[in-house]
Amino acid sequence: MRHSFASLRLAAWYRDGEDVVAKLPLLSTYLGHASIAATQRYLTILPETQLAASERFRSYGGSLIAGAGDDHALT
């Protein structure tokens, strides 16, 4: 049940657009762990979570690439 709870909570945070990195310490505390590293073994990456994380990364990476042309001229 701990695995399901942790994995589903992570998926819900991604689905809701939450700052997952900021929320992980809360999940760790809720599960009674002393560190996030101890919580990692309970996190199974669900297809929904993987897709949401990939989309977020793609969006972040795209904004970095788009912004790079504004500050640097290619020669």
ABEGO torsion letter per residue (X at the ends): XAAAAAAAAAAAAAAAGBBAAAAAAAAAAAAGBABAAAAAAABBBBAAAAAAAAAAAAAAAAAAAAAAAAABBBX
